[in-house]
Amino acid sequence: MKKWYYDGCPHCNKSAEKTNTCSNCNKYIEETIPHFIMGVELADAFGSVYSTAYDEQSKKIFWD
């Protein structure tokens, strides 16, 4: 089963680990921020397509 979130850099949102320097933006990371990853299927009368909703899109689906 795939993870539904990842720990990301608070500065650039790329995947990162706590107490390290981000490999993308080179800033020190004191605490990571969880970011959501959600697989979705979009369907209508003509067919369907699978896609991935990342952090901002996932939050809009569930909290807006």
PyRosetta script that sets phi, psi and omega in degrees:
from pyrosetta import init, pose_from_sequence

init()
pose = pose_from_sequence("MKKWYYDGCPHCNKSAEKTNTCSNCNKYIEETIPHFIMGVELADAFGSVYSTAYDEQSKKIFWD")
pose.set_psi(1, 135.2)
pose.set_omega(1, -179.5)
pose.set_phi(2, -76.1)
pose.set_psi(2, 151.9)
pose.set_omega(2, 175.0)
pose.set_phi(3, -69.6)
pose.set_psi(3, 146.7)
pose.set_omega(3, 179.3)
pose.set_phi(4, -101.1)
pose.set_psi(4, 4.9)
pose.set_omega(4, 175.4)
pose.set_phi(5, -154.5)
pose.set_psi(5, 167.0)
pose.set_omega(5, 172.1)
pose.set_phi(6, -141.6)
pose.set_psi(6, 154.4)
pose.set_omega(6, 176.6)
pose.set_phi(7, -85.3)
pose.set_psi(7, 123.5)
pose.set_omega(7, -174.5)
pose.set_phi(8, -121.0)
pose.set_psi(8, 160.6)
pose.set_omega(8, 176.0)
pose.set_phi(9, -65.7)
pose.set_psi(9, 133.5)
pose.set_omega(9, 179.2)
pose.set_phi(10, -72.2)
pose.set_psi(10, -12.0)
pose.set_omega(10, -177.8)
pose.set_phi(11, -93.6)
pose.set_psi(11, -41.5)
pose.set_omega(11, -174.9)
pose.set_phi(12, -125.3)
pose.set_psi(12, -3.2)
pose.set_omega(12, 176.8)
pose.set_phi(13, 72.0)
pose.set_psi(13, 3.5)
pose.set_omega(13, 176.7)
pose.set_phi(14, -73.8)
pose.set_psi(14, 156.6)
pose.set_omega(14, 178.6)
pose.set_phi(15, -58.2)
pose.set_psi(15, 134.2)
pose.set_omega(15, -176.4)
pose.set_phi(16, -155.2)
pose.set_psi(16, 167.2)
pose.set_omega(16, 176.5)
pose.set_phi(17, -114.4)
pose.set_psi(17, 154.0)
pose.set_omega(17, -179.4)
pose.set_phi(18, -63.6)
pose.set_psi(18, 153.2)
pose.set_omega(18, 176.2)
pose.set_phi(19, 52.3)
pose.set_psi(19, 36.1)
pose.set_omega(19, 174.9)
pose.set_phi(20, -128.9)
pose.set_psi(20, 171.2)
pose.set_omega(20, 171.6)
pose.set_phi(21, -90.8)
pose.set_psi(21, 134.0)
pose.set_omega(21, -179.8)
pose.set_phi(22, -64.3)
pose.set_psi(22, 131.4)
pose.set_omega(22, -180.0)
pose.set_phi(23, -74.2)
pose.set_psi(23, -14.5)
pose.set_omega(23, -180.0)
pose.set_phi(24, -91.8)
pose.set_psi(24, -51.2)
pose.set_omega(24, -175.7)
pose.set_phi(25, -107.0)
pose.set_psi(25, -4.9)
pose.set_omega(25, 177.9)
pose.set_phi(26, 62.5)
pose.set_psi(26, 22.7)
pose.set_omega(26, 176.2)
pose.set_phi(27, -96.8)
pose.set_psi(27, 150.9)
pose.set_omega(27, 179.6)
pose.set_phi(28, -71.5)
pose.set_psi(28, 137.7)
pose.set_omega(28, -178.9)
pose.set_phi(29, -111.7)
pose.set_psi(29, 112.6)
pose.set_omega(29, 176.6)
pose.set_phi(30, -83.2)
pose.set_psi(30, -45.2)
pose.set_omega(30, 177.1)
pose.set_phi(31, -138.3)
pose.set_psi(31, 138.0)
pose.set_omega(31, 175.3)
pose.set_phi(32, -86.0)
pose.set_psi(32, 165.1)
pose.set_omega(32, 179.1)
pose.set_phi(33, -119.6)
pose.set_psi(33, 131.7)
pose.set_omega(33, 177.2)
pose.set_phi(34, -71.6)
pose.set_psi(34, 134.6)
pose.set_omega(34, 177.4)
pose.set_phi(35, -122.0)
pose.set_psi(35, 137.5)
pose.set_omega(35, -176.0)
pose.set_phi(36, -85.7)
pose.set_psi(36, 148.1)
pose.set_omega(36, 172.1)
pose.set_phi(37, -132.8)
pose.set_psi(37, 124.1)
pose.set_omega(37, -175.5)
pose.set_phi(38, -134.3)
pose.set_psi(38, 124.2)
pose.set_omega(38, 174.1)
pose.set_phi(39, -79.4)
pose.set_psi(39, 132.7)
pose.set_omega(39, -178.8)
pose.set_phi(40, -131.3)
pose.set_psi(40, 150.3)
pose.set_omega(40, 172.6)
pose.set_phi(41, -115.5)
pose.set_psi(41, 124.1)
pose.set_omega(41, 178.0)
pose.set_phi(42, -104.9)
pose.set_psi(42, 126.5)
pose.set_omega(42, -175.3)
pose.set_phi(43, -136.2)
pose.set_psi(43, 148.7)
pose.set_omega(43, 171.1)
pose.set_phi(44, -143.0)
pose.set_psi(44, -166.7)
pose.set_omega(44, -176.4)
pose.set_phi(45, -66.8)
pose.set_psi(45, -17.1)
pose.set_omega(45, -175.7)
pose.set_phi(46, -99.0)
pose.set_psi(46, -11.8)
pose.set_omega(46, -179.2)
pose.set_phi(47, 152.7)
pose.set_psi(47, -165.7)
pose.set_omega(47, -179.3)
pose.set_phi(48, -144.0)
pose.set_psi(48, 161.3)
pose.set_omega(48, 178.0)
pose.set_phi(49, -143.0)
pose.set_psi(49, 142.7)
pose.set_omega(49, 177.1)
pose.set_phi(50, -98.0)
pose.set_psi(50, 143.1)
pose.set_omega(50, -179.1)
pose.set_phi(51, -148.1)
pose.set_psi(51, 176.1)
pose.set_omega(51, 177.9)
pose.set_phi(52, -122.0)
pose.set_psi(52, 130.0)
pose.set_omega(52, 174.5)
pose.set_phi(53, -103.4)
pose.set_psi(53, 123.3)
pose.set_omega(53, 180.0)
pose.set_phi(54, -92.5)
pose.set_psi(54, -168.8)
pose.set_omega(54, -167.5)
pose.set_phi(55, -45.8)
pose.set_psi(55, -61.4)
pose.set_omega(55, -175.4)
pose.set_phi(56, -64.2)
pose.set_psi(56, -42.1)
pose.set_omega(56, 179.4)
pose.set_phi(57, -66.4)
pose.set_psi(57, -40.3)
pose.set_omega(57, 179.3)
pose.set_phi(58, -63.3)
pose.set_psi(58, -41.5)
pose.set_omega(58, 178.8)
pose.set_phi(59, -63.7)
pose.set_psi(59, -38.5)
pose.set_omega(59, 179.5)
pose.set_phi(60, -66.2)
pose.set_psi(60, -35.9)
pose.set_omega(60, 179.2)
pose.set_phi(61, -64.8)
pose.set_psi(61, -42.6)
pose.set_omega(61, -173.7)
pose.set_phi(62, -95.7)
pose.set_psi(62, -28.9)
pose.set_omega(62, -172.0)
pose.set_phi(63, -117.5)
pose.set_psi(63, -4.9)
pose.set_omega(63, 178.6)
pose.set_phi(64, -103.2)
pose.dump_pdb("model.pdb")
